[in-house]
Amino acid sequence: MAEVPAEVNNIEETTQHHSPRERLKHGNAEASTNNTEMRPHYSKLDQHQDVETSDASEKLKRMEGAFRTILECVNEDPDREGLVRTPARAAKAMMFFTKGYEDTLASAVSNGVFHEEHNDMVIVKGINMFSLCEHHLVPFYGTVSVAYLPSNKVLGLSKLARIVEVFSRRLQLQERLTREIATGIMESIQPSGVAVVIEASHMCMVMRGVEKPGSKTVTSTMLGVFRDDPRTRHEFLHLITNSLSSGGGGM
């Protein structure tokens, strides 16, 4: 009979002398070691997300304090029942109203650009838009009509609305917003031309100042062939006329 090596005998003896609880503990220790080796390192992306979360929390706290100060300055009691949570609610609302600062054009059109042999006009009209006037921090809202002439690339229709959202969820002027939407589409797919028309009501003209309810402001930006070719521009304006006169998307 072959002689068993001493090393094997030692392993068997050690195993036999371990109680079930000790063997279980030994196995858990090995598993823990293996899991530690397999666990991915704390990534830079995780660290970045933690920093962003911390920054957002700090911003909310500072904004909450600012809104509390505003309540005090208008001779309100921020500690009364109806206002206790108002500074926190207002801070969160303001973060949402201005979330466009955290978004980018690239994220708005992500996976939405397609190569397509289509060179005729594409129009999306009546896109609802809400923004804040940068002069008084009161809302202006309305509808956006956009058009572009593709140059072998088209943009997912929902992406046009997302581009509107990115630029409107900031402190804005309607004139600048119109231009930014148009240049955003131009940068995304390099079409032959882009046209944007916005019709909006401004609360700074309704709630204060001249107090003229019912007034609307119309702005337009024409790029490329829409600027250079009167017939193309006329076709676009003719096609959206019904949208403008009827208030577009049901605003």
Buried (B, 14 or more C-beta within 10 A) or exposed (E): EEEEEEEEEEEEEEEEEEEEEEEEEEEEEEEEEEEEEEEEEEEEEEEEEEEEEEEEEEEBEEBBEEBBEBBEEEEBEBEEEEBEEBBBEBBEEBBEBBEBEEBEBEEBBEEBBEEEEBEEBBBBBBBBBBBBBEEBEBBBBBBBBBBBBBBBBBBBEEBBBBBBBBBBBBBBBBEBBBBBBBBBBBEBBBBBBBBBBBBBBBBBBBEEEEEEEEEBBEBBBBBBBBBEBEEBBEBBBEBBEEBBEEEBBEB
